[in-house]
């Protein structure tokens, strides 16, 4: 799997988990806090989140960091 494929898969997992918690991307971004455009780029697979953001996403989304990064717990 290429890096861009991994980023896209991670972004999809983040988006699906986020939509279950908070459908409004901008509202969720404010909770993190990150810019909504940054969250959009992460969810769209254009950029990878930092390790610190992965940890905060995992906490807010109530999933493990392994789920976000690898797709399993």
JODATA-V950162 format. One record per backbone hydrogen bond with DSSP energy under -0.5 kcal/mol. NH is the residue of the N-H (numbers start at 1). CO is the residue of the C=O. If there is no record, write none. Layout:
NH;CO
NH;CO
This chain:
6;2
7;3
8;4
9;5
10;6
11;7
12;8
13;9
14;10
15;11
16;12
17;13
18;14
19;15
20;16
21;17
21;18
22;18
25;23
28;24
29;25
30;26
31;27
32;28
32;29
33;29
34;29
38;35
39;35
40;36
41;37
42;38
43;39
44;40
45;42
46;41
47;41
54;50
55;51
56;52
57;53
58;54
59;55
60;56
61;57
62;58
62;59
63;58
68;64
69;65
70;66
71;66
71;67
72;66
